[in-house]
């Protein structure tokens, strides 16, 4: 017989699904990509604040997947086919999409400079190294040593929820670097947000978890836990609706709608905090 389930239990276990719009990306520059090279390519003083801005501009990321490579065995039992795992396979790339800021086009400049550094491009000829300017028709590539352009640790995707409660997933990527910057069409038609999509290569990923201090585990939430929240259920629903509206406004590219949603979020959060 199916067990009876109370309404409170259904609310606690089923009515708090994870949302796709709450995540954070952390991107580190490789050790060989120094400030001088960045400055020569339009990114002077690439400080921690600009690094943080680049992270915040990420509008879309992909939580990676993996699979098991298996070996088929047909000889142990007559008429029985078995499969045994012998290694784990990871996706060969991961894509990140960034909003492009109008101040300095930071995502485009940063990742183009990183790829340019990988293949050793230079706009100025160097007699000492024998390199030609990248403007020269006879220009040739001399790729950097992998340790200089690969980031062994530091590329992360953190998945959390709007309330910052419960358990947080942290995806860490090993030996990553950008392998492609997709084309970005521009047009004289109706304006929309300019976005830059970058594909990263990596050899594997691993997942860490982090419990937020002072909150209960996500698997054992109850109606009492909801009552202990700083806001009521109606207020939480209102905040979530504002959050969804702001996300949709950003995706629409309509500046008036984005500004109105921004004002509404600010005013309502101030009102709820009183």
N, C-alpha and C positions, 0 to 999 in steps of 0.2 A: 504494500500500500504506500502511495506517496505520502511523505510527511507534510503536516500542515505548517505553513510558514506565515508568521505574523506580518502585518503591514509595516511595522517598525523595522523588522529585519530586512524586508525587501527594500525599504528606503535606504537603510544603512549600507546594504551590500550592492545594490543595483543602480541607485539613483545618483551616484557620484562617479561617473565615468571619467577617465583621463581625457584631457582636451589636447588637441594638436597645436594650439597656439601659444603654449607656455614652454619655452625652451631657451637655452643660452648656448652660444658657440664661443669657444676660445681658440684663437689661432695664434701661433707663435711664429716669428720669423726665424729662418735658419741662422746658424752661427756665422756663416761666411758672408751673409748679406749685411754689410756694415752700414753705418749712418752716411758715410761718404758716398757710397754707391746709390743709396736711396735719395740723397740730396741732389746728386747729378741727374736723377731721373724724375725730378719734380716733387719729391717728398722730403723737404728739409725738416730736420728736427722731429723725426718719427718717434715721439715720446709715448709714455704709457697712456696718456689721454687719447692720442690718435689711435693707438692700438685698441683701446676700449671702444672708441667710436666705430672702428672697423668691425669689432665683434657685435656691437648693437645693430649695425646696418644689415646683418644677416636676417633676411626675411623668411627663408625657407631652407630646411636641411632635411636629410634623410637618415633615419635610424637604420643602421646597416643590418644586413642579414647574412646568414651562413648556412652551410649544408654539410652533410657527411658524405665523403666518398666511400663507397662500399665495394666489396669483392663478392662475387657470386660463387657460391659453393653448391655443387650438385652431386658430389660423390659420397657424402656421408650416409645418407638415407635414400633408399630407392623411391623415386617419384617425388622427392622433396627438394625444393630449391630454397636455399638460405642465403641471406646477405649479411656480411659482417663488415663493420666499419673499420677503416684503417687510417683515416685522417680527416681533418676538418677543412672545408673549403670556404673561403671568404669572397665576398663580392670584390670585383677587381678595381672598383672605383666608388667614390662617394661624391655627390653633387651638393654644392652650396649656392644659394641665390642671395645676392646682396642688393639692397637699394643703393643707388649711386647718388652721393651728395653733390650739390651744386657748387660747393665751395672749392673743392680740389679734386673731385672724381676719385676719392681715395681707393675704393675697391679696384677700379680699373688700373690705376697707376701702380698700386701695390703688387697685384698679381702679375701684371705685365712685366714689372721690374723683376719680380722673382723668377719668372720664366726666362727673361732676358739674361739674368745673372747665371742661370743654369747652363745656357749655351754659350756664355762668355761674350755676349754682344757688347760692342763699344762704338759710340758715335764718333769718338776721336781716335785717329790712328796712333799706334804706339810703336816707335822704332825699336825700343828695347825688346818687346815681345814678338815683333814681327807681325802683329795683327793689323788688319786693314780696318778702316772705318766701315760700319754697317751700311753706310750709304754707297760704298764702292761696289760696282757690279761683280767684281771678283772676290767679294767677301766670303770667308769660310768660317765654319763653326769650330770651336774648341771647347768641348763640354767640361764643366768643372768636375772635380772629384766628388763622388756621392756624399761623403761626410760633410761637405761644405754646404750642400743645398737641401739635404734631407733633414727633417725634424724628427729625431728619434722619439720624443715625447712632447706633449703640449697641445696637440690638436684634440679638442674635446667637444662633445655635445652633452649638455646637462638637461635632462628632462625633469621638470617639476610641475607643480600645479599652482593655480592662481592663489590659493590660500597659503602656499609654502608650508603645508602640513604634511606629515608622514614621511615616506621614503622617497629619496631622490635617486634617479638613475644617472650614472656618469659613464658615457662611452669614451674610452681612450683609444686613440689610433697610434699604431707603432710605425715608425719610418714613413712618414707622409710627406708629400710635396705635390704642387699643382702640375697637372699634365695637360690641361686644356682650359682655355677661356672661350666660351661660346660667343658667336656673333650676336650683336645687339642692333637690331634694325632701328633706324630713326626715320621720321616721316613728318611732312608738313600737315598731315591730317590732325585730328583732335589729339591734343597732348595727353600723354600717359606717363606713369613713372618709369624712368629708365632703370633697368635691372641688369646685373652682371652675374652670370652663372659660371662657376668655376668647378672643375672636376679634379679631385685629389686621388692620387694613388697611395696605397698603404699595403702593408704585408699582412696585418691582422689587427684585431681590436680585442679589448677586454672590457668588462663592465664592472664598475664599482658601485656600491650603494652607500648612501649617507642618510641617516635618520636626522630629521630636524629636531633640535633640542626642545623639549617641552611639549611635544605633540605625541599623540597615540599612534600606534602602528596602523597603516592603511588597511590592513586586513581585519582589524578588529574594531572598526568604527561603530558607534552606536548613536542613538538619538540623544543620549546624554552628552556625547562628544560634540554634537552639533550645537547643543544648548550652551556649551562652554565657549563657543566661538565668540570673538569680540563683536560680531554682528549677528542679527537675527537671520532666520532663513530667508525672509523676504528681502532683507538688505543684501544678503549674499547673491540672491537671484538678480537683484537690480545691478550690482557691481558686475556680475557675469554678463548681463545683457549689454551694459555699457562697453565692456571689454570686447565683446563680439562685434558691436557696432563700429568701434574704433578700428578693429582689424579689417572689417569689410570696407571701411572708408579708405584705409591705406591701399587696399587692393584695387579699389575703383580708380585711384589716381585723380579724383576730383578734389581740387584744393579747398573749395568751399566746404565740402562735406567733411574733409579731414579736419579743417579748422573748427567746425561746429562740433564734431565728435570730441575733439581735444578739449574744448571749453566745457562740454557737458561732463566729461570724465573728471576734470579738475574740480568743477563746482560741486558735483555730487560726492566726491571723495572728501572734500572739505566739510560738507554738510554732515556726512556720516561719522566723521571723526570728532565732531563737537560733543 
